[in-house]
């Protein structure tokens, strides 16, 4: 794992504040999953957006969003002709180093500057935040951290699960396993402590065993 000089010296350098972002009003029809909008004065990431036309009623968009400051989930119905405040963002790759209280310290892979990222910016995927993993940090128009996009899949080690038996290898059931980040994942019965698995960070689902 790479560490910056500031980490070795025992202090944390302050990352430069970004001030060059813009915002734009656009139709809700131009928004898609992953877009970040300013809704009721605060940044929200679009988790899902479904166009609906109920019978003879006017069409609308049913949105599921997550408030990037509070982490709260929000359901809202936009009219089909409504405009929203789209935040134009910058995405930059950072490497996760270590936890710092309720925050997580991440390092810019180009400048080696370090920043503290709040848990609310990572969302539910925080349970799969593994030492040394690279992730994309999304910055807002005023330089604030909006969200962290982990890789879609991560490889993790099972640190605790019930022993596998000969009978388990012939069954298609699942059991609970604790992985190296502390999260719990449902895995096939034949897996055991020390196995490396690939997990989907969006859903938390087991994908496959990784043979090393």
C-alpha positions in Angstrom: 0.0 0.0 0.0 1.3 3.5 -0.8 1.4 6.2 1.8 2.2 9.9 1.4 5.1 11.7 3.1 2.5 13.6 5.3 1.3 10.3 6.7 4.9 9.2 7.5 5.7 12.4 9.2 2.6 12.1 11.4 0.5 15.0 10.1 -2.1 15.5 7.5 -1.7 18.0 4.7 -4.8 20.0 3.8 -6.1 19.3 0.3 -6.7 22.3 -2.0 -10.3 23.5 -2.1 -11.9 23.3 -5.5 -13.9 26.4 -6.5 -14.4 26.0 -10.3 -17.6 23.9 -10.6 -20.9 25.0 -12.2 -24.5 24.1 -11.9 -27.1 24.0 -14.7 -30.9 23.8 -14.8 -32.1 20.9 -16.9 -35.2 18.8 -17.5 -35.8 15.9 -15.2 -35.9 13.7 -18.4 -32.1 14.4 -18.7 -31.4 12.9 -15.3 -30.4 9.3 -14.8 -29.2 7.1 -12.0 -26.0 8.5 -10.4 -26.8 12.1 -11.3 -26.4 14.6 -8.5 -29.0 17.4 -8.1 -29.6 20.2 -5.7 -33.0 19.3 -4.1 -34.5 21.6 -1.5 -31.1 23.3 -1.1 -29.0 20.1 -0.5 -27.2 17.7 -2.8 -29.0 14.4 -3.5 -27.8 11.5 -5.6 -30.3 9.8 -7.8 -30.6 6.2 -6.8 -33.5 5.4 -9.3 -35.8 7.3 -11.6 -38.8 5.7 -13.2 -41.1 7.4 -15.8 -44.7 6.6 -15.2 -47.9 7.3 -17.1 -50.9 6.2 -14.9 -53.9 5.8 -17.2 -55.3 9.2 -18.3 -53.3 11.1 -15.7 -50.3 13.3 -16.5 -46.9 11.5 -16.8 -44.4 11.9 -13.9 -41.1 10.6 -12.7 -40.9 8.7 -9.5 -37.5 9.4 -7.9 -35.6 7.6 -5.1 -32.7 9.8 -3.9 -30.2 9.9 -1.1 -29.3 13.1 0.7 -25.5 13.3 0.5 -25.2 15.3 3.7 -27.5 13.4 6.0 -27.6 10.0 4.2 -31.4 10.1 4.4 -33.3 8.4 1.7 -35.9 10.5 -0.1 -38.9 9.6 -2.3 -40.2 12.3 -4.6 -42.5 12.6 -7.6 -41.4 15.1 -10.3 -43.7 16.2 -13.1 -42.6 15.2 -16.6 -41.9 18.8 -17.5 -40.1 19.8 -14.3 -36.6 21.3 -14.3 -34.0 20.4 -11.7 -30.7 21.9 -10.5 -28.0 19.6 -11.8 -24.7 19.8 -10.1 -21.8 19.5 -12.5 -19.1 17.6 -10.6 -15.5 16.4 -10.8 -14.6 12.8 -10.1 -11.1 12.0 -9.0 -9.5 8.7 -7.9 -8.4 8.3 -4.2 -7.0 5.5 -2.2 -8.5 4.5 1.2 -5.9 4.6 3.9 -7.4 4.2 7.4 -10.4 5.2 9.6 -10.2 8.4 11.6 -13.0 8.5 14.2 -16.3 8.5 12.2 -14.4 9.6 9.0 -12.2 7.8 6.6 -8.9 9.1 5.4 -8.3 8.9 1.6 -5.3 9.9 -0.5 -5.2 11.6 -3.9 -3.3 9.1 -6.1 -1.8 12.0 -8.1 -0.8 14.6 -5.5 -0.8 12.4 -2.4 -2.9 15.0 -0.5 -5.1 13.4 2.1 -8.7 14.3 3.0 -11.3 13.1 5.6 -14.4 11.6 4.0 -17.6 11.3 6.1 -19.4 8.0 6.2 -22.6 9.7 4.8 -20.7 10.3 1.5 -19.9 6.6 1.1 -23.4 5.3 1.9 -24.3 1.6 2.5 -21.2 0.5 0.5 -19.0 1.6 3.5 -19.2 -1.9 4.8 -17.1 -3.0 1.9 -14.4 -0.3 2.2 -11.2 -2.3 2.3 -7.7 -1.1 3.1 -5.9 0.1 -0.1 -9.0 0.1 -2.3 -9.2 2.8 -5.0 -12.4 4.7 -5.2 -13.8 7.8 -7.1 -14.6 10.8 -4.9 -17.2 13.1 -6.3 -16.8 16.8 -5.5 -19.5 19.5 -5.7 -19.6 22.9 -7.3 -18.2 24.4 -4.1 -15.5 21.8 -3.6 -17.3 19.8 -1.0 -17.2 16.0 -1.0 -20.5 14.7 -2.3 -20.1 11.0 -2.6 -17.6 8.1 -2.9 -18.0 5.5 -5.7 -16.4 2.2 -4.7 -15.5 -0.3 -7.4 -18.6 -2.4 -8.4 -16.8 -5.5 -7.2 -14.3 -6.1 -4.4 -12.3 -9.2 -3.4 -12.4 -9.9 0.3 -11.4 -12.6 2.6 -13.8 -14.6 4.8 -12.6 -14.2 8.4 -15.3 -16.1 10.1 -17.9 -18.7 9.1 -19.2 -22.1 10.1 -16.9 -25.1 9.0 -17.7 -26.7 5.7 -18.5 -30.4 5.7 -18.6 -33.0 3.0 -22.4 -32.8 2.9 -22.2 -29.0 2.5 -20.4 -29.4 -0.8 -23.3 -31.2 -2.2 -26.0 -28.7 -1.1 -27.1 -25.4 -2.7 -27.9 -23.6 0.5 -26.2 -20.5 2.0 -24.7 -19.5 5.3 -23.6 -16.3 6.9 -19.9 -15.3 6.6 -18.0 -12.4 8.2 -15.5 -10.7 5.8 -12.4 -8.8 6.5 -14.2 -5.4 6.7 -16.5 -6.7 9.4 -19.6 -7.0 7.1 -21.7 -10.1 6.8 -22.4 -11.8 3.5 -24.5 -14.8 2.6 -22.2 -17.3 0.9 -22.4 -20.9 -0.4 -22.1 -23.7 2.2 -18.8 -25.0 0.8 -16.9 -21.9 1.6 -14.7 -21.6 4.7 -12.6 -19.2 6.7 -9.8 -17.9 4.6 -11.6 -18.2 1.3 -11.4 -15.2 -1.0 -14.7 -14.1 -2.6 -15.9 -11.4 -5.0 -18.8 -9.2 -3.6 -21.0 -6.7 -5.4 -20.6 -3.4 -3.4 -24.0 -2.2 -4.6 -26.1 -5.0 -3.4 -23.8 -6.8 -0.9 -24.3 -10.1 -2.8 -21.8 -12.8 -3.1 -20.7 -13.2 -6.8 -18.1 -15.9 -6.9 -15.1 -17.6 -5.2 -11.7 -16.2 -6.2 -9.0 -18.8 -6.6 -5.6 -17.4 -5.7 
